[in-house]
Amino acid sequence: MSSPASAVPTGRLAQLRNAYQMTKKTQPRIGLLLLGVFVLSAAAVAALGVLLLGTAWFSIIITAVLALTTSLLVTMIVFGKRAEKSMYQQAEGQLGAGAGALQMLRRGWDVKPAVGFTKQQDVVHRLVGRPGVVLVGEGQHARVKNLLASEAKKHQRIVGDGVPVTTLMVGRGEGEVPLPDLVKRVKKLPKAIKPAQQTDVLYKLKALDAMRPAAPMPRGPMPTSMKGARKAMRG
């Protein structure tokens, strides 16, 4: 029977393998690229190590260790960027992709997918953080615009005028935010409330949520693959 400690690396390797396979769908040469990054970064560190530390046996060992660890780190960083780009490309346009991207936000944000929706599967997701309430819409532009306006009024009425309610729409059209830029756009919103106010806002919104039917969200590639890959690469 394997111990929990031995099970963790296995799961991490599986996540990395899945992320690699998904990345290869849009970037067939990803393997050659990562190999080149590994070799070049290792060679650069090795040359620098020999130059600074010399060629004594202990210096060679130190240089080799530094070259290996540095090249692995650089390769993983490059892979992470490429994998993220690939996953966004494959998820873009799919229902629920915005919710998957928003799940990548770290501590300090409360993310609730599909707080509003239409019969045509247009959806609005909600974030609560230091910028206040952020509503993010996905779907057909005209319908989502109306849905966002309706949800903004409901939320503003609940949280009060002292808490900003910001609306964003995912897409490639005019006034929309492309999926790959969504998380960055949210992070750039100015802080407007304090942590204590954020807790109070969440408490107030429970009443609004209690009056809604639950909206089933489809399982897309973003929430599972990207989160797993990032978790594995962070160690």
C-alpha positions, 0 to 999 in steps of 0.5 A: 500500500502506497503512502500519501507522500508517494501518491502526491508526486504521482498525481503531480506528474499526471497533471503535468503530463495532461497539461503537456498533452493539451499544450501539444494540441496547439503547439506541436513543437512544444517538446523541442522548444522545452528541450532547447530552453533546458539545454541553453539555460544549462549551458549558460549557467555552466559556462558562468559557473566555470568562469566564476568558480573555476574547474576544480572538482568541487566547483564542477559539482556545484556548477553542475547542480546549479545548471541542472536546477536553474535549467529545470526552473526556467523550463518549467516557467516557459512550459507554464506560460505556454500551457496557460496560453494553449488552454486559453486558446482551447477554452475560448468561446466555450460556455463556462470558460470565463468561470474557469479562468476566474477560478485562477484568482488567488486568495482575497477573491470570492468567486461564484459562477453563474449567479445569473443566466438566460435560457440561451445559456448566457451567464453572469459570474460574480467576484467579490474582492477589494474592488467591490463586486465584479460581474462578468458576463459570457454569451451573446453580446446583446443578451449578456449586456441586458443581463449584466445591467439587470444583475448590476441593479440587483447587486447595487441595491443589496450592497448599497451605493458605497460598494462599487459594482463593476461589469465586464463582458468576455469576448473579442468584440468592442468593449469586451475583454478577451479570455486570456486577459480577463484575470489580469483585467480583474486584478488591475481594478482599483481597491475600493473597500476594506476586508471587513466591508468585503465580509459584510458584502458577502453576508448581504449577498447570501440573501440575493443568492437564496432567491435564485435557482442553481444554474448548472455549469458545464465542465470545460477544460479550464477549471480542471486542467489549468488548475491542476497544471498550475498546482503541479508546477507550483509544487 
